[in-house]
Amino acid sequence: MELLDNLKWRYAAKAMNGKVVSEDKIDNIIEAISLSPTSSGLQPFEVLIIKNQAIKEQIKPIAWHQSVITDCSHLLVFAAWDTYTEDRINKMFDLTNTIRGFKNEGWEKYRQMLLDMYPQKDPEENFIHTSKQAYIAFANAVTAAAFEKVDSTPIEGFDPNALDKILGLREKGLRSCVLLPIGYRDEENDWLAKLPKVRKSREDLITVIH
Ligand SMILES: Cc1cc2nc3c(=O)[nH]c(=O)nc-3n(C[C@H](O)[C@H](O)[C@H](O)COP(=O)(O)O)c2cc1C
């Protein structure tokens, strides 16, 4: 199965060689991000794509000095909404109505239910929810990169507050949650490149309830 072959090929690269990934491959990864499902279809996150080497250099020290931050081709930053607001919810529902060309009573009731529920909640609680949605897209980006035979490294090892400052995210109502450097593995210098994958047994992972 092509999907499984690609998932077996991919790994969290620890060293990359600086080779540039073509924009058509990046575009396919972006499309996979965009097509990802999200709760109520709100897509409560944005993705920043950093190509600028000086900014990557600035980020490296606040990301445990991980070399892939600077040796990748494109550094993707997944930044979730800091909370849900009426405006943000309305925008997505209005967009749905515009694209589908009609207003639906059930859908409008659902909009009102979300408006009555989300904006009143503690922003921290909302951020946990928005960041979960960002992680769904992030996982699809990892898979899409593998399909493009492009390497990627999921990264949570960074200081989100420091990154938010560098990128001015809080002013935009965003908070960084996870990073994905995309590039090509440096097989010679990557201690992980040739080691077998480690996964727990099916018995420990799966419970079938008959
Ligand atoms: C959310 C998330 C955060 C991670 N953060 C880091 C990280 O900061 N640095 C790193 O080298 N690997 C990081 N990893 C990679 C994991 O260690 C790796 O995916 C796991 O050991 C499984 O190995 P594989 O991806 O090579 O199959 C992260 C993975 C995920 C999913």
The ligand as a Tripos MOL2 file, in Angstrom:
@<TRIPOS>MOLECULE
LIG
   31    33     1     0     0
SMALL
NO_CHARGES

@<TRIPOS>ATOM
      1 C1          4.2230   16.5640   18.3650 C.3       1 LIG1
      2 C2          5.6050   16.0300   18.1690 C.ar      1 LIG1
      3 C3          6.6840   16.7270   18.6830 C.ar      1 LIG1
      4 C4          7.9910   16.2870   18.4550 C.ar      1 LIG1
      5 N1          9.0490   17.0600   18.8340 N.ar      1 LIG1
      6 C5         10.2950   16.6910   18.4450 C.ar      1 LIG1
      7 C6         11.4050   17.5530   18.6510 C.ar      1 LIG1
      8 O1         11.2890   18.6450   19.2090 O.2       1 LIG1
      9 N2         12.6080   17.1460   18.1890 N.ar      1 LIG1
     10 C7         12.8010   15.9600   17.5490 C.ar      1 LIG1
     11 O2         13.9230   15.6620   17.1440 O.2       1 LIG1
     12 N3         11.7580   15.1070   17.3470 N.ar      1 LIG1
     13 C8         10.5330   15.4550   17.7670 C.ar      1 LIG1
     14 N4          9.4750   14.6160   17.5160 N.ar      1 LIG1
     15 C9          9.7130   13.3520   16.7920 C.3       1 LIG1
     16 C10         9.3950   12.1060   17.5960 C.3       1 LIG1
     17 O3         10.3860   11.8500   18.5400 O.3       1 LIG1
     18 C11         9.2410   10.9510   16.5920 C.3       1 LIG1
     19 O4          8.1770   11.2520   15.7170 O.3       1 LIG1
     20 C12         8.9840    9.6230   17.2880 C.3       1 LIG1
     21 O5         10.0880    9.2250   18.0630 O.3       1 LIG1
     22 C13         8.6690    8.5200   16.2790 C.3       1 LIG1
     23 O6          9.7220    8.3630   15.3660 O.3       1 LIG1
     24 P1          9.5670    8.5960   13.7900 P.3       1 LIG1
     25 O7          8.7920    9.8710   13.5880 O.co2     1 LIG1
     26 O8         11.0020    8.7410   13.3190 O.co2     1 LIG1
     27 O9          8.8680    7.4230   13.2060 O.co2     1 LIG1
     28 C14         8.1850   15.0520   17.7730 C.ar      1 LIG1
     29 C15         7.0690   14.3460   17.2990 C.ar      1 LIG1
     30 C16         5.8060   14.8330   17.4720 C.ar      1 LIG1
     31 C17         4.6530   14.0800   16.8770 C.3       1 LIG1
@<TRIPOS>BOND
     1     1     2 1
     2     2     3 ar
     3     2    30 ar
     4     3     4 ar
     5     4     5 ar
     6     4    28 ar
     7     5     6 ar
     8     6     7 ar
     9     6    13 1
    10     7     8 2
    11     7     9 ar
    12     9    10 ar
    13    10    11 2
    14    10    12 ar
    15    12    13 ar
    16    13    14 ar
    17    14    15 1
    18    14    28 ar
    19    15    16 1
    20    16    17 1
    21    16    18 1
    22    18    19 1
    23    18    20 1
    24    20    21 1
    25    20    22 1
    26    22    23 1
    27    23    24 1
    28    24    25 2
    29    24    26 1
    30    24    27 1
    31    28    29 ar
    32    29    30 ar
    33    30    31 1
@<TRIPOS>SUBSTRUCTURE
     1 LIG1         1 GROUP 0 **** ****
